[in-house]
Amino acid sequence: HYRPDPKSRTAREIAWLIVREEIVLADGLEKGTLEWAELPAPATIKEILDGYDRHHENLAKRLQAIDAARWERRVPFKFQGQEIMNESGYDNAWCFLLDIIHHRGQLSTYLRPMGSTVPQIYGPSADEPM
């Protein structure tokens, strides 16, 4: 359970966060309110990957089915019962996407210390040159 610092999340927790963000975004845009609740990560990376595989395609279809008016109007985002943002559906989706990209970047920095290689992401890496 690699964690670069005691205050950092483990790789498993970050992977779960990415899955949860997609679920919370689709659920929230459908309901008209995004509500974040911290849920413990499944016990294994395999369970997280299986969950992603199970949910991702359906979530993409649900997001595509949301009408334009919902995307355009404000959708409050709440954490622990407190509203922390109140932006359009579009802006919330962008924030979630950028946060997912950020967490993917975090995971890429965990790979080498965990004994793996770093793949090309936006271009070559030291492990996968062009």
Secondary structure, DSSP 8 states (H G I E B T S, - for coil): ---SSTTS--HHHHHHHHHHHHHHHHHHHHHT-EEE------SSHHHHHHHHHHHHHHHHHHHHHS-HHHHHSEEEEEETTEEEEEEEHHHHHHHHHHHHHHHHHHHHHHHTTTT-----SSS--SSS--
